[in-house]
Amino acid sequence: MARATAPLVQFLSPAIVSDHRNAPVNSLGYLRVMFTVVDIDDIISRLSKHGAKLVGDVVQYENSYRLCYIRNAEGLLIGLAEELNK
């Protein structure tokens, strides 16, 4: 049985000025959230089954983190960070 989902919040006014769903990740004023995860590849795989799409590539920052952005089915931008050598 599929479970229906609804947004936690929804703006009724003012009217939408621009569509965030296709905005670049570094857009001025763009709100995003980042989560620390244990296995970034597994998380991406599981979220893609629910409509999430990887934005760009998974990148590695020095020997500390693997990082990426995904967009969920509604276009919200979510950052993922996997700490290496914990």
C-alpha positions as a printed NumPy array, in Angstrom:
array([[  0.   ,   0.   ,   0.   ],
       [  1.458,   3.363,  -1.028],
       [  1.497,   6.144,   1.515],
       [  0.449,   9.613,   0.4  ],
       [  2.788,  12.435,   1.279],
       [  1.981,  16.077,   1.768],
       [  4.289,  19.048,   2.158],
       [  5.098,  20.099,   5.706],
       [  4.683,  23.737,   4.722],
       [  3.245,  25.441,   1.687],
       [  3.211,  29.154,   0.817],
       [ -0.209,  30.453,  -0.133],
       [  0.952,  34.028,  -0.63 ],
       [  2.756,  35.953,  -1.954],
       [  2.789,  34.42 ,  -5.413],
       [  5.867,  32.471,  -6.511],
       [  8.42 ,  34.763,  -8.152],
       [ 10.705,  32.086,  -9.561],
       [ 10.844,  28.322,  -9.732],
       [ 13.515,  26.889,  -7.44 ],
       [ 13.263,  23.377,  -8.895],
       [ 15.781,  24.088, -11.63 ],
       [ 17.888,  26.777,  -9.953],
       [ 21.647,  26.154,  -9.636],
       [ 22.827,  24.996,  -6.205],
       [ 24.664,  28.289,  -5.628],
       [ 21.68 ,  30.571,  -6.372],
       [ 21.5  ,  33.618,  -4.13 ],
       [ 19.022,  33.08 ,  -1.339],
       [ 18.538,  29.414,  -2.151],
       [ 17.648,  27.46 ,   0.967],
       [ 19.02 ,  23.975,   1.417],
       [ 19.711,  21.514,   4.166],
       [ 22.614,  19.082,   4.518],
       [ 22.654,  15.743,   6.297],
       [ 25.573,  13.629,   7.455],
       [ 25.112,  10.053,   6.206],
       [ 26.973,   6.792,   6.739],
       [ 26.913,   5.423,   3.152],
       [ 26.279,   8.148,   0.57 ],
       [ 26.035,   5.702,  -2.356],
       [ 23.368,   3.644,  -0.6  ],
       [ 21.391,   6.755,   0.346],
       [ 21.467,   8.058,  -3.241],
       [ 20.32 ,   4.671,  -4.534],
       [ 17.436,   4.476,  -2.054],
       [ 16.321,   8.078,  -2.59 ],
       [ 16.414,   7.726,  -6.393],
       [ 13.707,   5.069,  -6.084],
       [ 11.508,   7.839,  -4.651],
       [ 12.174,  10.338,  -7.436],
       [ 15.336,  12.051,  -6.147],
       [ 17.968,  12.993,  -8.725],
       [ 21.684,  13.535,  -8.212],
       [ 22.762,  17.105,  -9.05 ],
       [ 26.193,  16.9  , -10.66 ],
       [ 28.541,  14.323,  -9.151],
       [ 29.532,  12.967,  -5.774],
       [ 32.778,  14.783,  -4.98 ],
       [ 35.468,  14.188,  -2.414],
       [ 36.819,  16.991,  -0.244],
       [ 40.413,  16.138,   0.664],
       [ 40.447,  12.969,   2.764],
       [ 37.594,  14.189,   4.948],
       [ 34.229,  13.985,   3.166],
       [ 32.314,  12.757,   0.142],
       [ 29.647,  15.307,  -0.736],
       [ 26.751,  15.726,  -3.144],
       [ 23.459,  17.462,  -3.727],
       [ 20.228,  15.76 ,  -4.697],
       [ 16.845,  17.184,  -5.655],
       [ 13.825,  15.39 ,  -4.319],
       [ 10.719,  14.791,  -6.43 ],
       [  9.39 ,  18.258,  -5.5  ],
       [ 12.669,  19.929,  -6.481],
       [ 13.985,  20.681,  -2.998],
       [ 17.755,  20.687,  -2.767],
       [ 19.309,  18.387,  -0.167],
       [ 23.005,  18.037,   0.588],
       [ 24.567,  14.787,   1.71 ],
       [ 27.956,  14.448,   3.437],
       [ 29.725,  11.197,   4.261],
       [ 32.628,  11.584,   6.672],
       [ 35.638,   9.478,   5.67 ],
       [ 38.066,   7.749,   8.04 ],
       [ 35.862,   8.296,  11.042]])
